Amino acid sequence: MTEMSNTANKDYDVIIIGAGIGGLVCGCYLAKAGMKVLIVEQHHKPGGYCTSFKRNGFTFDAAAHSFGSYREGGNMRRVLDALDLDKRIEIKRYDPSDIIISPDYKITFWADTDRTVEELQQAFPEESESIRNFIRHLTTAKPIDFAVLRRKTFKDFLDRYFQNDRLKAIISIPILGNGALPPSLISAFTGSKIFTEFLLDGGYYAGECMQALPDALAERFKELGGTLKTSCLVKKIKVRDNEVEGVVLEKGNNVSAKYVVSNADARQTFFELLGSNVVEKDILHKIDGMVPSLSIFTLYLGIDRPPETLPKAGTNVWFLPNYNLEDLYLSAKNMTDDIEYFMMRFSPDKKTILAFANAPFRDRKFWYDKKLKFIDTFIRKIETTLVPGLSTRVVYKDAATPYTLYRYTLNYKGAAYGWATFPSQLFTPELKMTTPIKGLFLTGHWTTHTQGIPGVAYLGCDVAKLILKKERTYKK
Amino acid sequence: MTNGNIESEVISIISDISGFDPGEITPETSLPDDLEIDSIKAIELTVALEKRYKISIRDSDIPEINTVGQIIDLTKRLISHG
């Protein structure tokens, strides 16, 4: 044990609610520094949106299907190195990471950025210099330079560089897919980070399936002395005199701690776990008015033999039917009967296909009626656009609806990416990592700071550092 | 608001965002190197200062910010021009 104040009579130094990647990374950093840490997870396995499951002999990644930011100095590399996990998990990079297919272009994102730049320049020769400047800026900007983007949309940012609307749409389709907002609505900061961290440095995969990542973090956490309780729901965060005391678990057990870190949905944290008698009304009012990101509809297909036309295993393939991303977003948001744009990926084990499309939240009843129909619509769409003959190879089909995402993670409205990252919702002071309640911290994609696996790993690590700085045990 | 008040208040905001104790923060302290101010924290910091002092930091000012002293000076200048 470290020399810690006020913790002698507490069960734990820190309790973390939620064993998603953010919670696990936070727990590992704190346990490594000698703190006594409990992570409580309501699902029966760790990972949050980064889990995998088996059906009929096929292994599927539930939602997260690759990650980025693993270059030298990238967030994921720094976190996994610091936790000595870089050698334990076999991390492969699939090259190319992404291919974008539109009616007129096929653009490939290679591990070699220069090659990607050349490919974009060949497709859009009149934008040659702007393409080079855009990518150079994103890959060499100092941290402070990003402050210029704080009030801008990604459209503002793209307009500074490019004239060609098709090029802008091609750059933006993975951002629409991975951020669930079109260029005119998504913040320039989020858009540029998705572009640099998911596309220019994307395509990484952990072990046999994505579950390898949370499993390795959970194993490391336990080795470092941490306790992970799965299948256990936190009912309340206990607060006295504006300071956290611990949590109440579902069977009424009280567990005390000096610090509580909530990696759970922010509405739940404030409205249910804390409650209106603890949090000021204007903060609750503010959070009540915030807009969550869209959810996703994810298709899982088991295939008996790979169709000849399938793209390389491990590569994300984006289908863009036209260049009007604003209308495409609205069609997804309003849930028309068709799926217009989507991403599909032939799994690294070459036995399954995962495809997803942005979708709005609807209740259980809605999906009970629509899910099968939507699965078939999606298969037909892939078959008519990218993979002829796909339906004759499918031997298993299932899907996760937005309601499924909610059911497994309790994320508000099955939101895939936390709060919608409009510039106006970015860095909302009420949802920063520290809270008005002493000892209570927030982490994960509901903090309005960042998202995606590298994003939440960064936040988990950063909250741990904040706590260690408070304890004066932080070492750079 | 005196200049001394602004200085200690800006340091307190930087402390809140970086997690480093105000005692470790001086005008010479480098934001990226000493306080690990990355792109996320750089935005948090500019947003927090703009909100606190009702100022608007211009795009052209941003690349010039490197040390705590520079951001204190910029804040003071923008308050007096406001």
HADDOCK unambig.tbl for C-alpha pairs under 7 A between the chains (distance, minus, plus):
assign (segid A and resid 143 and name CA) (segid B and resid 38 and name CA) 4.97 0.50 0.50
assign (segid A and resid 143 and name CA) (segid B and resid 39 and name CA) 3.98 0.50 0.50
assign (segid A and resid 143 and name CA) (segid B and resid 42 and name CA) 6.65 0.50 0.50
assign (segid A and resid 144 and name CA) (segid B and resid 39 and name CA) 5.75 0.50 0.50
assign (segid A and resid 144 and name CA) (segid B and resid 42 and name CA) 5.28 0.50 0.50
assign (segid A and resid 144 and name CA) (segid B and resid 62 and name CA) 6.72 0.50 0.50
assign (segid A and resid 144 and name CA) (segid B and resid 63 and name CA) 6.65 0.50 0.50
assign (segid A and resid 145 and name CA) (segid B and resid 62 and name CA) 6.44 0.50 0.50
assign (segid A and resid 145 and name CA) (segid B and resid 63 and name CA) 5.83 0.50 0.50
assign (segid A and resid 146 and name CA) (segid B and resid 39 and name CA) 5.66 0.50 0.50
assign (segid A and resid 146 and name CA) (segid B and resid 43 and name CA) 6.93 0.50 0.50
assign (segid A and resid 147 and name CA) (segid B and resid 42 and name CA) 5.86 0.50 0.50
assign (segid A and resid 147 and name CA) (segid B and resid 43 and name CA) 4.59 0.50 0.50
assign (segid A and resid 147 and name CA) (segid B and resid 46 and name CA) 6.84 0.50 0.50
assign (segid A and resid 148 and name CA) (segid B and resid 59 and name CA) 5.38 0.50 0.50
assign (segid A and resid 148 and name CA) (segid B and resid 62 and name CA) 6.84 0.50 0.50
assign (segid A and resid 150 and name CA) (segid B and resid 43 and name CA) 6.19 0.50 0.50
assign (segid A and resid 427 and name CA) (segid B and resid 44 and name CA) 6.35 0.50 0.50
assign (segid A and resid 466 and name CA) (segid B and resid 19 and name CA) 5.20 0.50 0.50
assign (segid A and resid 469 and name CA) (segid B and resid 19 and name CA) 6.10 0.50 0.50
assign (segid A and resid 469 and name CA) (segid B and resid 20 and name CA) 6.38 0.50 0.50
